[in-house]
Amino acid sequence: MKIDKAQIIDLLKSQGDQDKAGQAESELPDQVDTDQHSNLLEKLGINPRDLLGKLGGLGGLGG
């Protein structure tokens, strides 16, 4: 699944994690593929399998 980097940054900010949001800004590509970039997501404390549920309320998920 592909997700816009801005959605992941918004998720991290909503969790109060400004440091990881900044890290995501600098390390993630504009379109994040949850399979291809799973290691980067996990480094940011995001479980790619849980990402869909967490971002469900943000809308605009890519396919």
Backbone as CSV, one residue per row, in Angstrom:
resi,resn,N_x,N_y,N_z,CA_x,CA_y,CA_z,C_x,C_y,C_z
1,MET,0.847,-1.172,0.000,0.000,0.000,0.000,0.892,1.236,0.000
2,LYS,0.518,2.234,-0.751,1.268,3.492,-0.789,0.520,4.564,-0.010
3,ILE,1.288,5.309,0.775,0.730,6.352,1.632,1.565,7.603,1.451
4,ASP,0.910,8.733,1.417,1.609,10.002,1.303,2.410,10.266,2.573
5,LYS,3.650,10.697,2.405,4.529,10.978,3.538,3.892,11.962,4.515
6,ALA,3.162,12.945,4.016,2.546,13.955,4.869,1.565,13.322,5.855
7,GLN,0.885,12.250,5.456,-0.057,11.577,6.357,0.687,10.923,7.519
8,ILE,1.841,10.349,7.238,2.624,9.710,8.290,3.166,10.773,9.242
9,ILE,3.614,11.887,8.689,4.110,12.992,9.521,2.984,13.524,10.405
10,ASP,1.799,13.691,9.835,0.646,14.156,10.612,0.305,13.176,11.731
11,LEU,0.392,11.873,11.438,0.122,10.858,12.442,1.112,10.981,13.602
12,LEU,2.390,11.108,13.278,3.401,11.232,14.326,3.194,12.497,15.156
13,LYS,2.870,13.590,14.484,2.608,14.839,15.203,1.390,14.709,16.107
14,SER,0.351,14.024,15.630,-0.860,13.859,16.437,-0.589,13.001,17.666
15,GLN,0.454,12.179,17.602,0.845,11.364,18.748,1.819,12.120,19.651
16,GLY,2.129,13.369,19.269,3.007,14.198,20.082,4.482,13.907,19.896
17,ASP,4.838,13.259,18.795,6.234,12.882,18.577,6.860,13.756,17.493
18,GLN,7.239,14.964,17.879,7.809,15.929,16.931,9.165,15.460,16.389
19,ASP,9.951,14.786,17.227,11.267,14.317,16.787,11.148,13.307,15.651
20,LYS,10.254,12.330,15.835,10.073,11.319,14.794,9.386,11.900,13.571
21,ALA,8.536,12.908,13.757,7.916,13.581,12.613,9.008,14.254,11.766
22,GLY,9.962,14.898,12.409,11.069,15.518,11.686,11.941,14.486,11.003
23,GLN,12.143,13.366,11.669,12.930,12.280,11.088,12.218,11.717,9.860
24,ALA,10.910,11.554,9.953,10.124,11.056,8.820,10.224,12.021,7.641
25,GLU,10.166,13.322,7.937,10.263,14.350,6.888,11.559,14.208,6.099
26,SER,12.644,13.925,6.800,13.946,13.882,6.127,14.267,12.520,5.513
27,GLU,13.675,11.439,6.036,14.086,10.105,5.592,13.108,9.402,4.656
28,LEU,11.834,9.735,4.743,10.858,9.016,3.931,10.689,9.665,2.552
29,PRO,10.430,8.832,1.538,10.107,9.392,0.222,8.706,9.997,0.233
30,ASP,8.370,10.773,-0.789,7.060,11.425,-0.854,5.915,10.418,-0.819
31,GLN,6.078,9.306,-1.524,5.100,8.229,-1.493,5.744,7.033,-0.802
32,VAL,5.216,6.660,0.340,5.774,5.579,1.136,5.045,4.285,0.803
33,ASP,5.796,3.288,0.385,5.253,1.959,0.134,5.441,1.155,1.420
34,THR,4.337,0.723,2.038,4.430,0.072,3.337,5.242,-1.221,3.293
35,ASP,5.298,-1.877,2.144,6.114,-3.086,2.023,7.582,-2.718,1.816
36,GLN,7.828,-1.870,0.870,9.202,-1.497,0.510,9.902,-0.715,1.616
37,HIS,9.176,0.104,2.338,9.773,0.984,3.349,9.438,0.555,4.776
38,SER,9.112,-0.715,4.965,8.701,-1.186,6.293,9.790,-0.974,7.344
39,ASN,11.056,-1.135,6.967,12.141,-0.932,7.935,12.199,0.515,8.408
40,LEU,12.032,1.460,7.485,12.024,2.874,7.868,10.842,3.184,8.776
41,LEU,9.685,2.635,8.455,8.497,2.876,9.267,8.682,2.317,10.680
42,GLU,9.238,1.119,10.763,9.458,0.511,12.076,10.472,1.312,12.880
43,LYS,11.477,1.874,12.206,12.458,2.723,12.872,11.785,3.960,13.482
44,LEU,10.690,4.386,12.873,9.937,5.538,13.372,8.883,5.128,14.408
45,GLY,8.852,3.833,14.718,7.890,3.353,15.705,6.518,3.079,15.129
46,ILE,6.454,2.882,13.823,5.182,2.633,13.150,5.182,1.207,12.623
47,ASN,4.169,0.443,13.034,3.999,-0.900,12.514,3.220,-0.779,11.199
48,PRO,3.857,-1.154,10.068,3.172,-1.003,8.776,1.823,-1.698,8.724
49,ARG,1.647,-2.809,9.450,0.371,-3.534,9.439,-0.717,-2.747,10.157
50,ASP,-0.322,-1.936,11.131,-1.298,-1.149,11.885,-1.581,0.200,11.251
51,LEU,-0.801,0.567,10.253,-0.872,1.909,9.680,-2.244,2.213,9.086
52,LEU,-2.840,1.266,8.411,-4.149,1.496,7.790,-5.188,1.906,8.825
53,GLY,-5.233,1.205,9.944,-6.184,1.533,10.990,-5.939,2.900,11.589
54,LYS,-4.669,3.251,11.781,-4.332,4.538,12.376,-4.620,5.693,11.430
55,LEU,-4.436,5.471,10.137,-4.640,6.530,9.161,-6.068,6.560,8.630
56,GLY,-6.874,5.609,9.001,-8.237,5.533,8.491,-9.010,6.835,8.668
57,GLY,-8.824,7.497,9.791,-9.524,8.738,10.045,-8.970,9.925,9.291
58,LEU,-7.752,9.781,8.748,-7.134,10.894,8.020,-7.585,10.934,6.572
59,GLY,-8.039,9.812,6.039,-8.528,9.754,4.654,-7.428,9.910,3.639
60,GLY,-7.783,9.749,2.369,-6.840,9.974,1.280,-5.761,8.929,1.127
61,LEU,-6.014,7.695,1.538,-5.019,6.663,1.401,-4.849,6.276,-0.061
62,GLY,-3.612,6.026,-0.433,-3.330,5.553,-1.778,-3.523,4.056,-1.846
63,GLY,-3.544,3.501,-3.047,-3.769,2.068,-3.182,-2.565,1.395,-3.624
